[in-house]
Amino acid sequence: MINPAELKALRDELKAIEERPAEMAKKLENMKPTLPDAVVEYYAQVAGIPPEQLDPRVANLVAIASQKFIADIVSDAMMQTELAMDKKKREHFAHQGVLAAHCCLTNETVRNVLLDYGINVTEETKKE
């Protein structure tokens, strides 16, 4: 049998769990993603969701999640680029605090990071 103190602790924990989605939704309302609403609406429509049925809160959540996903990919690609620099050059720029300014992302680096995320990108051949 559960004693009253344990029962109260369980009820408090359950209440906190129930309040988390509402707190998160409130925080998301104030976040404005970089990804335009039109882009989210376009891909929702391509997926078969008519624009009038797309909840703006869901669209905002999708945009924020997409922004986070893109930021993670770029961050990983930058890290790989920095690690590929020779040690002396990396230490020189890091000491000056301008390491990121001297890194150049290449298609190959981004493609490799995307492969790590399970996304296979093929290079288009140009028709002349």
Backbone as ProteinMPNN parsed JSONL, in Angstrom:
{"seq_chain_A": "MINPAELKALRDELKAIEERPAEMAKKLENMKPTLPDAVVEYYAQVAGIPPEQLDPRVANLVAIASQKFIADIVSDAMMQTELAMDKKKREHFAHQGVLAAHCCLTNETVRNVLLDYGINVTEETKKE", "coords_chain_A": {"N_chain_A": [[0.839, -1.186, 0.0], [0.476, 2.268, -0.744], [1.921, 4.983, 0.929], [0.597, 8.13, 2.201], [2.403, 10.279, 1.7], [3.996, 9.359, -0.427], [2.005, 9.05, -2.348], [1.159, 11.706, -2.695], [3.533, 12.76, -3.766], [3.646, 11.333, -6.182], [1.333, 12.305, -7.435], [2.011, 15.014, -7.686], [4.178, 14.778, -9.441], [2.9, 13.704, -11.689], [1.212, 15.834, -12.313], [3.102, 17.76, -13.015], [4.164, 16.549, -15.297], [1.938, 16.615, -16.974], [1.708, 19.354, -17.365], [3.909, 20.079, -18.874], [3.704, 19.917, -21.822], [2.03, 22.135, -22.31], [3.582, 24.24, -21.322], [5.721, 24.081, -23.08], [4.447, 24.617, -25.514], [3.722, 27.255, -25.07], [6.234, 28.495, -24.933], [7.081, 28.037, -27.541], [5.357, 29.623, -28.999], [6.432, 32.165, -28.861], [8.734, 31.963, -30.319], [10.239, 32.736, -33.357], [10.802, 31.229, -36.27], [13.479, 30.953, -38.715], [12.849, 29.837, -41.14], [10.553, 30.487, -43.637], [6.947, 30.804, -43.365], [5.603, 30.211, -45.707], [7.157, 28.272, -46.947], [6.884, 26.055, -45.248], [4.124, 25.709, -45.494], [3.964, 25.088, -48.223], [5.337, 22.577, -48.395], [3.716, 21.122, -46.694], [1.386, 21.11, -48.156], [2.273, 19.689, -50.406], [2.557, 17.269, -49.149], [-0.039, 16.62, -48.848], [-1.677, 18.049, -47.132], [-4.071, 20.398, -46.887], [-3.732, 23.987, -47.023], [-5.605, 25.41, -45.399], [-6.183, 23.61, -43.428], [-3.926, 23.355, -41.956], [-2.589, 23.704, -38.891], [-1.454, 26.629, -37.371], [0.266, 26.524, -35.17], [1.38, 24.001, -35.362], [2.664, 24.263, -37.802], [4.546, 26.191, -37.085], [6.043, 24.724, -35.212], [7.086, 22.718, -36.889], [8.675, 24.313, -38.56], [10.546, 25.309, -36.709], [11.743, 22.914, -35.852], [12.839, 22.093, -38.291], [14.653, 24.164, -38.758], [16.408, 23.718, -36.621], [17.399, 21.199, -37.349], [18.742, 21.803, -39.76], [20.638, 23.591, -38.761], [22.121, 21.859, -37.132], [23.272, 20.198, -39.066], [24.869, 22.029, -40.518], [26.564, 22.858, -38.455], [27.896, 20.448, -37.835], [29.188, 20.037, -40.289], [30.865, 22.268, -40.37], [32.502, 21.655, -38.2], [33.768, 19.339, -39.136], [35.175, 20.475, -41.256], [36.895, 22.236, -39.915], [38.401, 20.379, -38.469], [39.691, 19.126, -40.538], [41.577, 20.931, -41.347], [45.079, 21.647, -41.355], [47.017, 21.122, -38.391], [48.684, 23.245, -37.451], [47.758, 25.505, -38.847], [45.104, 25.551, -37.951], [45.458, 26.006, -35.176], [46.642, 28.546, -35.281], [44.585, 30.219, -36.348], [42.572, 29.726, -34.458], [43.725, 30.752, -32.168], [43.648, 33.44, -32.765], [40.967, 33.766, -32.702], [39.368, 33.562, -34.929], [38.696, 31.285, -36.318], [36.393, 30.071, -37.55], [35.887, 31.916, -39.549], [37.798, 31.387, -41.422], [37.214, 29.021, -42.571], [35.914, 26.979, -45.135], [33.039, 25.679, -46.359], [32.498, 22.789, -48.264], [30.828, 21.172, -51.019], [31.305, 18.461, -50.882], [31.96, 18.012, -48.168], [29.561, 18.741, -46.876], [27.857, 16.907, -48.095], [28.923, 14.508, -47.067], [28.324, 14.818, -44.338], [25.544, 14.881, -44.491], [25.133, 12.267, -45.35], [25.848, 10.971, -42.992], [23.613, 11.593, -41.536], [21.807, 10.043, -42.79], [20.89, 10.863, -45.243], [20.987, 10.779, -48.625], [22.647, 12.435, -51.075], [22.833, 13.187, -54.403], [25.041, 14.336, -56.916], [24.098, 16.631, -59.312], [24.432, 16.462, -62.811], [25.637, 18.826, -65.089], [23.966, 19.979, -67.954], [25.09, 20.723, -71.093]], "CA_chain_A": [[0.0, 0.0, 0.0], [1.242, 3.505, -0.864], [1.641, 5.914, 2.025], [0.118, 9.42, 1.705], [3.498, 11.12, 1.2], [4.356, 8.851, -1.748], [0.874, 9.346, -3.223], [1.235, 13.136, -3.013], [4.689, 12.936, -4.651], [3.253, 10.819, -7.493], [0.363, 13.245, -8.003], [2.766, 16.211, -8.082], [4.966, 14.429, -10.626], [1.942, 13.574, -12.787], [0.767, 17.186, -12.654], [4.221, 18.399, -13.713], [4.234, 15.938, -16.631], [0.796, 17.112, -17.743], [1.897, 20.778, -17.654], [5.056, 20.279, -19.774], [3.34, 20.29, -23.195], [1.485, 23.494, -22.323], [4.723, 25.148, -21.164], [6.486, 24.052, -24.325], [3.655, 25.325, -26.526], [3.802, 28.68, -24.764], [7.567, 28.941, -25.337], [7.172, 27.994, -29.003], [4.584, 30.74, -29.558], [7.285, 33.345, -28.918], [9.864, 31.728, -31.217], [9.985, 32.983, -34.772], [11.842, 30.53, -37.022], [14.027, 31.569, -39.924], [12.159, 29.235, -42.276], [9.286, 31.191, -43.866], [5.705, 30.036, -43.29], [5.244, 29.768, -47.054], [7.895, 27.03, -47.228], [6.22, 24.995, -44.485], [2.813, 25.503, -46.119], [4.183, 24.429, -49.503], [5.643, 21.162, -48.177], [2.527, 20.498, -46.11], [0.465, 20.907, -49.279], [2.838, 18.587, -51.183], [2.292, 16.063, -48.36], [-1.469, 16.36, -48.866], [-2.387, 18.799, -46.102], [-4.493, 21.689, -47.436], [-3.301, 25.105, -46.177], [-6.613, 25.805, -44.414], [-6.21, 22.618, -42.357], [-2.638, 23.368, -41.266], [-2.604, 24.469, -37.639], [-0.274, 27.502, -37.336], [1.191, 26.071, -34.12], [2.099, 22.845, -35.916], [3.555, 24.815, -38.83], [5.645, 26.83, -36.361], [6.861, 23.647, -34.644], [7.812, 22.101, -38.006], [9.699, 25.266, -38.986], [11.598, 25.344, -35.679], [12.454, 21.632, -35.926], [13.626, 22.126, -39.534], [15.759, 25.089, -38.519], [17.35, 23.018, -35.74], [18.011, 20.141, -38.144], [19.686, 22.449, -40.678], [21.735, 24.13, -37.943], [22.954, 20.724, -36.725], [24.033, 19.764, -40.245], [25.899, 23.036, -40.784], [27.525, 22.801, -37.35], [28.729, 19.258, -38.031], [30.027, 20.258, -41.464], [31.922, 23.213, -39.971], [33.428, 20.942, -37.33], [34.589, 18.48, -39.994], [36.077, 21.349, -42.022], [37.934, 22.696, -38.988], [39.262, 19.242, -38.146], [40.472, 18.772, -41.717], [42.684, 21.88, -41.481], [46.274, 21.143, -40.684], [47.044, 21.517, -36.981], [49.331, 24.539, -37.263], [46.841, 26.527, -39.359], [43.948, 25.577, -37.044], [45.882, 26.653, -33.927], [46.884, 29.958, -35.568], [43.306, 30.919, -36.464], [41.853, 29.586, -33.194], [44.357, 31.689, -31.24], [43.155, 34.776, -33.12], [39.514, 33.786, -32.515], [38.716, 33.714, -36.232], [38.774, 29.999, -36.996], [35.236, 29.86, -38.426], [35.97, 32.825, -40.688], [38.764, 30.854, -42.381], [36.767, 27.701, -43.016], [35.042, 27.023, -46.304], [32.304, 24.428, -46.525], [32.444, 22.294, -49.637], [29.725, 20.241, -51.272], [31.727, 17.132, -50.427], [31.839, 17.955, -46.708], [28.133, 18.756, -46.533], [27.326, 15.622, -48.56], [29.339, 13.492, -46.096], [27.537, 15.013, -43.113], [24.181, 14.444, -44.788], [25.16, 10.799, -45.332], [25.82, 10.587, -41.578], [22.226, 11.764, -41.099], [20.967, 9.129, -43.56], [20.367, 11.547, -46.424], [21.885, 10.565, -49.752], [22.536, 13.514, -52.053], [23.632, 12.93, -55.595], [25.415, 15.556, -57.605], [23.487, 16.742, -60.639], [25.374, 16.773, -63.888], [25.166, 19.968, -65.874], [23.789, 19.725, -69.385], [25.607, 21.869, -71.872]], "C_chain_A": [[0.886, 1.253, 0.0], [0.885, 4.439, 0.286], [1.267, 7.281, 1.436], [1.218, 10.311, 1.128], [3.912, 10.684, -0.206], [3.263, 9.165, -2.761], [0.888, 10.812, -3.641], [2.385, 13.409, -3.983], [4.354, 12.463, -6.068], [2.269, 11.764, -8.189], [1.058, 14.522, -8.482], [3.569, 15.963, -9.358], [4.067, 14.321, -11.851], [1.468, 14.948, -13.254], [1.855, 17.917, -13.442], [4.346, 17.857, -15.135], [3.123, 16.46, -17.519], [0.976, 18.571, -18.151], [3.009, 21.035, -18.674], [4.658, 20.633, -21.202], [2.796, 21.713, -23.296], [2.601, 24.528, -22.19], [5.525, 25.236, -22.46], [5.746, 24.817, -25.42], [3.731, 26.836, -26.317], [5.154, 29.256, -25.188], [7.689, 29.008, -26.854], [6.409, 29.145, -29.662], [5.463, 31.972, -29.754], [8.46, 33.187, -29.875], [9.448, 31.967, -32.661], [11.106, 32.325, -35.572], [12.29, 31.304, -38.245], [13.296, 31.074, -41.162], [10.8, 29.917, -42.461], [8.073, 30.261, -43.798], [5.325, 29.467, -44.648], [5.943, 28.457, -47.413], [7.229, 25.858, -46.514], [4.868, 24.674, -45.119], [2.944, 24.756, -47.444], [4.412, 22.928, -49.296], [4.491, 20.428, -47.496], [1.527, 20.188, -47.228], [0.959, 19.76, -50.17], [2.56, 17.256, -50.485], [0.803, 15.746, -48.27], [-2.27, 17.069, -47.798], [-2.773, 20.158, -46.696], [-4.115, 22.827, -46.477], [-4.307, 25.494, -45.092], [-6.716, 24.812, -43.253], [-4.91, 22.572, -41.555], [-2.714, 24.29, -40.05], [-1.332, 25.327, -37.592], [0.744, 27.096, -36.265], [2.018, 24.883, -34.607], [3.093, 23.319, -36.968], [4.775, 25.465, -38.174], [6.594, 25.786, -35.777], [7.694, 22.963, -35.733], [8.939, 23.021, -38.469], [10.856, 25.318, -37.993], [12.419, 24.057, -35.709], [13.334, 21.573, -37.179], [14.844, 23.017, -39.378], [16.829, 24.432, -37.652], [18.105, 21.943, -36.516], [19.07, 20.717, -39.085], [20.888, 22.984, -39.903], [22.671, 23.018, -37.484], [23.832, 20.248, -37.876], [25.168, 20.738, -40.528], [26.975, 23.01, -39.701], [28.467, 21.607, -37.502], [29.674, 19.426, -39.218], [31.163, 21.226, -41.139], [32.964, 22.509, -39.101], [34.34, 20.035, -38.155], [35.595, 19.304, -40.79], [37.219, 21.829, -41.14], [38.908, 21.566, -38.654], [40.148, 18.843, -39.326], [41.638, 19.74, -41.951], [43.93, 21.288, -40.835], [46.387, 21.81, -39.305], [47.609, 22.92, -36.771], [48.405, 25.68, -37.691], [45.643, 26.686, -38.418], [44.294, 26.301, -35.746], [46.09, 28.148, -34.124], [45.568, 30.737, -35.594], [42.502, 30.848, -35.163], [42.4, 30.57, -32.163], [43.87, 33.117, -31.506], [41.641, 34.898, -32.932], [38.75, 33.915, -33.812], [38.713, 32.406, -37.024], [37.624, 29.811, -37.981], [35.292, 30.741, -39.669], [36.915, 32.302, -41.762], [38.43, 29.44, -42.828], [35.813, 27.868, -44.19], [34.354, 25.67, -46.447], [32.287, 24.048, -48.002], [31.238, 21.375, -49.784], [30.061, 18.857, -50.728], [31.559, 16.991, -48.912], [30.376, 17.888, -46.291], [27.495, 17.426, -46.935], [27.683, 14.506, -47.566], [28.554, 13.603, -44.792], [26.101, 14.547, -43.334], [24.091, 12.916, -44.817], [25.139, 10.268, -43.899], [24.409, 10.669, -41.005], [21.261, 10.856, -41.874], [20.346, 9.747, -44.794], [21.393, 11.413, -47.538], [21.632, 11.639, -50.808], [23.414, 13.169, -53.227], [23.885, 14.243, -56.307], [24.776, 15.544, -58.989], [24.558, 17.055, -61.656], [24.787, 17.895, -64.723], [25.061, 19.579, -67.338], [24.264, 20.963, -70.135], [25.093, 21.81, -73.276]], "O_chain_A": [[1.921, 1.287, 0.666], [-0.289, 4.662, 0.582], [1.594, 7.557, 0.282], [0.978, 11.028, 0.156], [4.151, 11.522, -1.075], [3.558, 9.509, -3.906], [0.655, 11.128, -4.808], [2.235, 14.199, -4.916], [4.732, 13.111, -7.044], [2.369, 11.992, -9.394], [0.737, 15.049, -9.548], [3.634, 16.82, -10.24], [4.426, 14.792, -12.93], [1.34, 15.192, -14.454], [1.564, 18.609, -14.418], [4.603, 18.615, -16.07], [3.347, 16.721, -18.701], [0.449, 18.987, -19.183], [3.046, 22.106, -19.279], [5.22, 21.574, -21.762], [3.076, 22.417, -24.266], [2.579, 25.563, -22.856], [5.948, 26.314, -22.879], [6.358, 25.579, -26.168], [3.796, 27.6, -27.28], [5.225, 30.359, -25.73], [8.318, 29.918, -27.394], [6.77, 29.589, -30.751], [5.266, 32.735, -30.699], [9.117, 34.173, -30.21], [8.426, 31.456, -33.119], [12.239, 32.806, -35.556], [11.588, 32.184, -38.743], [13.141, 31.818, -42.13], [9.983, 29.924, -41.54], [8.166, 29.08, -44.133], [4.786, 28.364, -44.732], [5.37, 27.623, -48.114], [7.034, 24.795, -47.103], [4.508, 23.506, -45.264], [2.127, 23.888, -47.752], [3.763, 22.104, -49.941], [4.316, 19.228, -47.707], [0.902, 19.128, -47.235], [0.158, 18.95, -50.637], [2.353, 16.237, -51.144], [0.416, 14.732, -47.69], [-3.432, 16.729, -47.574], [-1.901, 20.98, -46.978], [-4.169, 22.653, -45.26], [-3.911, 25.866, -43.988], [-7.276, 25.141, -42.207], [-4.81, 21.827, -40.581], [-2.882, 25.502, -40.182], [-0.235, 24.794, -37.758], [1.945, 27.304, -36.438], [3.205, 24.773, -34.301], [4.225, 22.839, -37.024], [5.899, 25.309, -38.649], [7.813, 25.949, -35.841], [8.87, 22.664, -35.523], [10.044, 22.552, -38.743], [12.019, 25.366, -38.395], [13.645, 24.097, -35.605], [14.451, 21.058, -37.128], [15.939, 22.665, -39.816], [18.022, 24.574, -37.92], [19.316, 21.794, -36.355], [20.17, 20.174, -39.19], [22.028, 22.843, -40.346], [23.886, 23.21, -37.45], [25.005, 19.932, -37.676], [26.304, 20.321, -40.753], [28.164, 23.127, -40.001], [29.678, 21.733, -37.321], [30.829, 19.006, -39.158], [32.294, 21.028, -41.582], [34.164, 22.741, -39.249], [35.543, 19.968, -37.904], [36.736, 18.883, -40.979], [38.376, 21.83, -41.561], [40.115, 21.793, -38.569], [41.229, 18.286, -39.134], [42.581, 19.409, -42.67], [43.837, 20.517, -39.88], [45.905, 22.924, -39.099], [47.061, 23.696, -35.989], [48.28, 26.687, -36.995], [45.218, 27.803, -38.123], [43.511, 27.121, -35.267], [45.756, 28.94, -33.243], [45.443, 31.779, -34.951], [41.823, 31.811, -34.806], [41.645, 31.151, -31.383], [43.701, 33.904, -30.575], [41.093, 35.999, -32.994], [37.593, 34.337, -33.804], [38.727, 32.42, -38.255], [37.854, 29.431, -39.128], [34.796, 30.352, -40.727], [36.834, 32.74, -42.91], [39.272, 28.747, -43.399], [35.004, 28.796, -44.22], [35.01, 24.645, -46.633], [32.084, 24.895, -48.872], [30.701, 20.869, -48.799], [29.2, 18.169, -50.181], [31.073, 15.967, -48.431], [30.0, 17.072, -45.449], [26.68, 16.88, -46.192], [26.845, 13.658, -47.259], [28.164, 12.59, -44.211], [25.513, 13.897, -42.47], [23.101, 12.337, -44.369], [24.503, 9.253, -43.614], [24.051, 9.911, -40.103], [20.051, 10.89, -41.647], [19.378, 9.215, -45.336], [22.527, 11.875, -47.41], [20.537, 11.734, -51.363], [24.602, 12.89, -53.067], [23.047, 15.145, -56.299], [24.896, 14.574, -59.737], [25.48, 17.826, -61.389], [23.593, 17.909, -65.023], [25.952, 18.933, -67.891], [23.874, 22.09, -69.832], [25.411, 22.68, -74.087]]}, "name": "protein", "num_of_chains": 1, "seq": "MINPAELKALRDELKAIEERPAEMAKKLENMKPTLPDAVVEYYAQVAGIPPEQLDPRVANLVAIASQKFIADIVSDAMMQTELAMDKKKREHFAHQGVLAAHCCLTNETVRNVLLDYGINVTEETKKE"}
